[in-house]
Amino acid sequence: MAGYSYATIVGNATSDPELRQVGSSGTSVLSVSIAVNRKTTKNGQRVDEVSYFDVTVWSKLAEVCHQYLRKGQLVLFSGELVQDRWTDSDGKQRSKVKLVADKMQFLSGQKGGSHEDSGSSQTHEGTSRPRATTNARRDVEYDDATPF
């Protein structure tokens, strides 16, 4: 039986997202890091802990994120967990788990922008990472040695 790894995270963008085009068709891909805060107890003391998650977004959803998502904004991402593997310059095998998002919801508005927080949220859905089996995406090229 095949496994399934789907996750939802809610946190703040640690920086403005980075958009780039890949493949001969110029498919948009966006990268952003999300900080997820949580409270825990250590040695009887309540402490804040932060976990950082790398998120990758493809196609039209990537363009929406690039246009509206800014550093510090609270956002929800849902998608597939993917493990990237590569060999570093010292010859060591490395890996990193990231979220390849196919859904996004703004939970706070942009400061100083046209999408001020009005108590409502905006939900956007897009296509996840193009697959080789998808006819419309066969021309997208990937560099398997690149860890992102």
Backbone as CSV, one residue per row, in Angstrom:
resi,resn,N_x,N_y,N_z,CA_x,CA_y,CA_z,C_x,C_y,C_z
1,MET,0.840,-1.177,0.000,0.000,0.000,0.000,0.884,1.238,0.000
2,ALA,0.558,2.186,-0.817,1.321,3.428,-0.922,1.064,4.300,0.302
3,GLY,2.093,5.041,0.714,1.954,5.956,1.834,1.374,7.287,1.385
4,TYR,1.015,8.099,2.367,0.413,9.385,2.087,0.922,10.375,3.116
5,SER,1.465,11.486,2.680,1.992,12.485,3.611,1.467,13.861,3.226
6,TYR,0.442,14.300,3.920,-0.188,15.591,3.667,-0.201,16.339,4.990
7,ALA,0.170,17.611,4.959,0.262,18.377,6.196,-0.282,19.781,5.990
8,THR,-0.675,20.395,7.095,-1.106,21.781,7.118,-0.300,22.490,8.191
9,ILE,0.267,23.645,7.833,0.990,24.446,8.814,0.433,25.864,8.826
10,VAL,0.474,26.484,9.995,0.068,27.874,10.153,1.213,28.590,10.835
11,GLY,1.704,29.644,10.212,2.802,30.392,10.788,3.039,31.690,10.042
12,ASN,4.143,32.328,10.392,4.487,33.620,9.808,5.629,33.464,8.810
13,ALA,5.519,34.161,7.690,6.598,34.172,6.696,7.825,34.827,7.315
14,THR,8.979,34.164,7.212,10.205,34.705,7.808,10.876,35.732,6.914
15,SER,10.465,35.791,5.647,10.996,36.774,4.692,10.002,36.893,3.547
16,ASP,10.214,37.861,2.680,9.406,37.918,1.470,9.726,36.689,0.637
17,PRO,8.731,36.080,-0.009,8.982,34.873,-0.795,9.828,35.157,-2.034
18,GLU,10.527,34.115,-2.492,11.377,34.208,-3.686,10.720,33.449,-4.829
19,LEU,10.513,34.129,-5.959,9.891,33.535,-7.137,10.934,33.372,-8.225
20,ARG,10.893,32.223,-8.898,11.766,32.003,-10.054,10.998,31.185,-11.086
21,GLN,11.516,31.175,-12.311,10.919,30.409,-13.401,11.847,29.234,-13.710
22,VAL,11.250,28.058,-13.975,12.036,26.866,-14.292,11.540,26.243,-15.585
23,GLY,12.411,25.469,-16.201,12.055,24.754,-17.416,11.925,25.665,-18.617
24,SER,11.775,25.053,-19.771,11.672,25.820,-21.008,10.358,26.594,-21.105
25,SER,9.341,26.168,-20.342,8.056,26.875,-20.378,7.992,28.016,-19.367
26,GLY,8.990,28.132,-18.500,9.009,29.216,-17.519,8.000,29.041,-16.397
27,THR,7.771,27.805,-15.960,6.841,27.537,-14.866,7.306,28.242,-13.597
28,SER,6.384,28.930,-12.915,6.717,29.658,-11.693,6.855,28.698,-10.512
29,VAL,7.899,28.915,-9.712,8.089,28.173,-8.464,8.530,29.179,-7.405
30,LEU,7.920,29.082,-6.244,8.170,30.029,-5.165,8.659,29.281,-3.942
31,SER,9.608,29.893,-3.234,10.120,29.333,-1.990,9.933,30.347,-0.876
32,VAL,9.499,29.848,0.281,9.337,30.714,1.452,9.517,29.851,2.701
33,SER,10.019,30.449,3.756,10.175,29.767,5.036,9.103,30.286,5.982
34,ILE,8.490,29.367,6.728,7.414,29.713,7.655,7.845,29.366,9.071
35,ALA,7.702,30.315,9.987,7.996,30.098,11.405,6.701,29.749,12.122
36,VAL,6.711,28.611,12.798,5.542,28.150,13.546,5.889,28.217,15.031
37,ASN,5.167,29.060,15.759,5.398,29.241,17.191,4.502,28.308,17.986
38,ARG,5.053,27.762,19.074,4.238,26.954,19.973,4.760,27.115,21.389
39,LYS,3.868,26.934,22.333,4.230,27.018,23.746,4.412,25.606,24.271
40,THR,5.416,25.421,25.106,5.680,24.129,25.707,6.180,24.354,27.131
41,THR,6.309,23.293,27.876,6.807,23.383,29.244,8.130,22.638,29.341
42,LYS,9.153,23.326,29.837,10.463,22.721,30.079,10.891,23.074,31.492
43,ASN,11.215,22.057,32.276,11.625,22.250,33.668,10.602,23.064,34.452
44,GLY,9.321,22.827,34.193,8.257,23.518,34.900,7.990,24.939,34.433
45,GLN,8.717,25.402,33.437,8.559,26.769,32.928,7.883,26.740,31.558
46,ARG,6.950,27.662,31.338,6.349,27.813,30.017,7.330,28.560,29.121
47,VAL,7.652,27.978,27.993,8.579,28.602,27.052,7.993,28.563,25.645
48,ASP,8.411,29.533,24.835,8.037,29.554,23.429,9.096,28.835,22.626
49,GLU,8.666,27.997,21.686,9.576,27.339,20.758,9.147,27.684,19.344
50,VAL,10.119,27.779,18.470,9.837,28.091,17.071,10.395,26.977,16.196
51,SER,9.589,26.511,15.265,10.033,25.561,14.248,9.929,26.252,12.902
52,TYR,10.895,25.988,12.034,10.922,26.616,10.713,10.683,25.549,9.650
53,PHE,9.795,25.859,8.711,9.449,24.931,7.643,9.632,25.611,6.292
54,ASP,10.311,24.916,5.383,10.460,25.404,4.019,9.230,24.976,3.225
55,VAL,8.679,25.924,2.470,7.484,25.673,1.665,7.813,26.012,0.215
56,THR,7.390,25.138,-0.698,7.524,25.365,-2.131,6.130,25.409,-2.736
57,VAL,5.905,26.375,-3.615,4.601,26.558,-4.258,4.841,26.672,-5.762
58,TRP,3.972,26.070,-6.571,4.137,26.028,-8.020,3.043,26.785,-8.767
59,SER,3.353,27.181,-9.968,2.422,27.717,-10.981,1.691,28.972,-10.527
60,LYS,0.380,29.035,-10.780,-0.404,30.237,-10.490,-0.427,30.570,-9.000
61,LEU,-0.498,29.540,-8.156,-0.497,29.786,-6.714,0.817,30.440,-6.285
62,ALA,1.913,30.076,-6.923,3.204,30.716,-6.643,3.149,32.203,-6.981
63,GLU,2.514,32.535,-8.079,2.409,33.937,-8.493,1.532,34.745,-7.534
64,VAL,0.453,34.137,-7.033,-0.407,34.805,-6.046,0.378,35.053,-4.759
65,CYS,1.105,34.040,-4.308,1.930,34.187,-3.093,2.953,35.302,-3.273
66,HIS,3.612,35.320,-4.415,4.632,36.333,-4.658,4.033,37.735,-4.662
67,GLN,2.837,37.862,-5.177,2.201,39.173,-5.275,1.730,39.683,-3.919
68,TYR,1.223,38.814,-3.043,0.567,39.281,-1.828,1.248,38.900,-0.512
69,LEU,2.015,37.828,-0.465,2.613,37.380,0.797,3.867,38.183,1.119
70,ARG,3.943,38.678,2.341,5.086,39.475,2.789,5.606,38.958,4.125
71,LYS,6.833,39.300,4.422,7.477,38.914,5.675,6.576,39.282,6.859
72,GLY,6.421,38.335,7.790,5.648,38.565,8.998,4.184,38.199,8.902
73,GLN,3.655,38.038,7.683,2.245,37.710,7.527,1.944,36.313,8.029
74,LEU,0.791,36.174,8.696,0.306,34.875,9.138,-0.395,34.197,7.967
75,VAL,0.004,32.959,7.681,-0.512,32.262,6.507,-0.646,30.777,6.819
76,LEU,-1.599,30.130,6.172,-1.794,28.687,6.274,-1.413,28.076,4.937
77,PHE,-0.596,27.021,4.976,-0.248,26.256,3.780,-0.615,24.804,4.022
78,SER,-1.173,24.145,3.006,-1.443,22.713,3.040,-0.823,22.088,1.807
79,GLY,-0.305,20.880,1.976,0.274,20.198,0.833,0.992,18.927,1.213
80,GLU,1.739,18.418,0.259,2.447,17.153,0.396,3.826,17.367,1.008
81,LEU,4.204,16.496,1.934,5.554,16.510,2.481,6.468,15.758,1.522
82,VAL,7.585,16.390,1.161,8.524,15.812,0.207,9.924,15.870,0.809
83,GLN,10.673,14.795,0.668,12.045,14.776,1.165,13.015,14.933,0.004
84,ASP,13.800,16.017,0.047,14.858,16.228,-0.938,16.129,15.576,-0.414
85,ARG,16.882,14.932,-1.302,18.151,14.298,-0.930,19.223,14.751,-1.895
86,TRP,20.441,14.986,-1.350,21.558,15.402,-2.173,22.860,15.081,-1.463
87,THR,23.955,15.204,-2.199,25.285,15.024,-1.640,25.929,16.392,-1.555
88,ASP,26.406,16.752,-0.347,27.001,18.076,-0.180,28.430,18.097,-0.710
89,SER,29.082,19.249,-0.611,30.430,19.412,-1.167,31.470,18.551,-0.460
90,ASP,31.168,18.077,0.762,32.076,17.183,1.489,31.789,15.716,1.212
91,GLY,30.844,15.435,0.328,30.506,14.064,-0.024,29.518,13.409,0.935
92,LYS,28.959,14.166,1.872,27.998,13.616,2.833,26.596,13.639,2.228
93,GLN,25.856,12.570,2.510,24.460,12.510,2.082,23.643,13.417,2.991
94,ARG,22.840,14.272,2.404,22.016,15.214,3.152,20.559,15.047,2.713
95,SER,19.646,15.483,3.562,18.233,15.471,3.195,17.493,16.553,3.970
96,LYS,16.349,16.936,3.437,15.518,17.957,4.059,14.072,17.681,3.651
97,VAL,13.169,17.786,4.615,11.749,17.629,4.333,11.153,19.019,4.159
98,LYS,10.365,19.176,3.102,9.699,20.450,2.856,8.241,20.183,2.523
99,LEU,7.444,21.232,2.575,6.040,21.149,2.223,5.868,21.698,0.815
100,VAL,5.314,20.904,-0.086,4.976,21.378,-1.435,3.485,21.692,-1.401
101,ALA,3.185,22.982,-1.282,1.819,23.429,-1.010,0.951,23.454,-2.255
102,ASP,-0.291,23.019,-2.081,-1.284,23.157,-3.135,-2.469,24.008,-2.672
103,LYS,-2.438,24.438,-1.395,-3.459,25.339,-0.852,-2.787,26.368,0.043
104,MET,-3.325,27.571,0.027,-2.807,28.645,0.848,-3.970,29.510,1.295
105,GLN,-3.892,29.987,2.532,-4.909,30.902,3.039,-4.219,32.002,3.829
106,PHE,-4.453,33.252,3.439,-3.931,34.384,4.192,-4.762,34.515,5.468
107,LEU,-4.089,34.589,6.610,-4.788,34.720,7.881,-4.618,36.104,8.484
108,SER,-3.727,36.911,7.905,-3.579,38.306,8.318,-3.292,39.125,7.074
109,GLY,-3.657,40.388,7.101,-3.474,41.249,5.939,-2.071,41.782,5.839
110,GLN,-1.756,42.351,4.684,-0.462,43.001,4.468,-0.443,44.332,5.197
111,LYS,0.643,44.639,5.829,0.794,45.955,6.444,1.212,46.925,5.364
112,GLY,0.476,48.027,5.252,0.819,49.045,4.278,0.425,48.703,2.860
113,GLY,-0.260,47.588,2.657,-0.636,47.184,1.313,-2.129,47.314,1.099
114,SER,-2.602,46.812,0.002,-4.012,46.946,-0.338,-4.870,45.873,0.316
115,HIS,-4.257,44.897,0.997,-5.008,43.822,1.630,-4.902,43.921,3.141
116,GLU,-5.417,45.018,3.709,-5.387,45.211,5.158,-6.239,44.150,5.824
117,ASP,-5.867,43.799,7.072,-6.583,42.785,7.832,-7.973,43.297,8.172
118,SER,-8.978,42.628,7.668,-10.352,43.047,7.917,-11.122,41.977,8.672
119,GLY,-10.394,41.037,9.269,-11.046,39.964,9.988,-11.425,38.805,9.091
120,SER,-11.263,38.948,7.803,-11.581,37.862,6.889,-10.287,37.286,6.333
121,SER,-10.404,36.160,5.711,-9.215,35.539,5.137,-9.490,35.188,3.689
122,GLN,-8.424,35.003,2.931,-8.542,34.636,1.526,-7.913,33.267,1.348
123,THR,-8.604,32.367,0.648,-8.099,31.034,0.390,-7.781,30.906,-1.092
124,HIS,-6.651,30.294,-1.383,-6.246,30.073,-2.769,-5.801,28.630,-2.912
125,GLU,-6.166,28.024,-4.032,-5.723,26.672,-4.331,-5.002,26.692,-5.657
126,GLY,-4.046,25.822,-5.774,-3.293,25.763,-7.018,-2.884,24.343,-7.315
127,THR,-2.091,24.220,-8.319,-1.573,22.909,-8.661,-0.287,22.691,-7.903
128,SER,-0.071,21.485,-7.469,1.171,21.178,-6.782,2.283,21.001,-7.801
129,ARG,3.426,20.558,-7.360,4.589,20.400,-8.229,4.225,19.609,-9.471
130,PRO,4.608,20.097,-10.619,4.309,19.374,-11.853,4.919,17.973,-11.833
131,ARG,4.202,17.019,-12.334,4.657,15.629,-12.379,4.978,15.269,-13.829
132,ALA,5.895,14.359,-14.008,6.294,13.950,-15.355,5.134,13.288,-16.095
133,THR,4.163,12.754,-15.351,3.042,12.075,-15.991,1.949,13.038,-16.435
134,THR,2.048,14.296,-16.047,1.048,15.285,-16.450,1.426,15.844,-17.817
135,ASN,0.576,15.644,-18.807,0.887,16.050,-20.175,1.263,17.516,-20.281
136,ALA,0.564,18.393,-19.558,0.811,19.829,-19.666,2.152,20.230,-19.046
137,ARG,2.772,19.368,-18.281,3.981,19.718,-17.544,5.215,18.924,-17.988
138,ARG,5.165,18.224,-19.077,6.282,17.379,-19.478,7.539,18.153,-19.828
139,ASP,7.399,19.442,-20.162,8.562,20.204,-20.578,9.312,20.837,-19.405
140,VAL,8.860,20.631,-18.163,9.543,21.189,-17.003,10.763,20.333,-16.698
141,GLU,11.906,20.993,-16.554,13.148,20.285,-16.279,13.524,20.471,-14.819
142,TYR,14.082,19.429,-14.197,14.497,19.478,-12.803,15.964,19.109,-12.704
143,ASP,16.661,19.774,-11.818,18.040,19.442,-11.525,18.036,18.661,-10.221
144,ASP,18.163,17.322,-10.306,18.060,16.478,-9.133,19.178,16.691,-8.125
145,ALA,20.273,17.315,-8.518,21.377,17.543,-7.596,21.143,18.786,-6.738
146,THR,20.173,19.606,-7.089,19.896,20.832,-6.342,18.982,20.537,-5.178
147,PRO,19.332,20.965,-3.952,18.531,20.630,-2.771,17.298,21.490,-2.587
148,PHE,16.883,22.271,-3.569,15.678,23.071,-3.420,14.920,23.147,-4.702
